[in-house]
Amino acid sequence: MAAQAGGSGVPTGGEADGTDEVADLFRALGRQIKVARVRAGMSQKELGDRLGYGEETISSVEWGRRTPQPELLLAVDELLEGGGLLAAAAEDVERARARRRVRHPEWFRDYARLEAEAVELHDYSALAVPGLLQTKAHAQVVFRTRQPLLDEETVEQRVAARLDRQEIFKRWPPPFTTFTIDESVLRRPLGGWDVHYEQLEALLRFGRLRSVELQVLPMDRKEHPSLGGPFIMPTPKGKPQVAYLEVQHISRLITVRILAARYGCIRAQALTPEESLTLIDKMLGDR
């Protein structure tokens, strides 16, 4: 765990999400299966036929593209006389799979809990569409292009968890939320125009909710109050407002006073909510 801030139980430094370590384990097991297979003089197809698996499955496991299921490890260990080495890893694989089923990576969980409780939330996004407002297709592009690459199972888990966060807009009363987005974010057709068009339409829908104020910070402004990057300020029910910063999967929760003042300056320089929705609508028409 990262160091704790003032006994509050929130991390002050970044934590790895654990998914890279899981991938390393699966790749290592895949290499062990390959070594045992080659030592036995079998091809991937021959091993698959003997165990009831397809050649592509064996190949994907050996290359670390697919999770080595415990039953496969047990079968390979017995057939190729592995001496129990692969069988012994079956429990490790089960634990690793459980870690991958966690809804959010470790470094994000403290913020996710605060967001779920929020009665108020303010988000300045300078680099990407706010996670709370992303469509499924947009989120898939975000996670699929992440480096190092995530496997498809993890991508779908992360996408589902991101979309589930939008439930806060459906509860009553909903939190009061404001989103200020750099115009450059809206000009970047991430995933191609069809994906981007759908995302712009979603921003219009969110921006028209009574509990949401969405503003665009134009690129032609001669001053910029927050070149230091994006941030989010949630106010959990019955708790003081905090500020959340995230960069390169390193996260931090900090006191809010300076960023609250900065956010006021950002909103003052942005277009009004009505002007912002008009701009997004015009972008849709410019296709």
Order of alpha helices (4+ residues) and beta strands (2+ residues): alpha-alpha-alpha-alpha-alpha-alpha-alpha-beta-alpha-alpha-beta-alpha-alpha-beta-beta-beta-beta-alpha-alpha
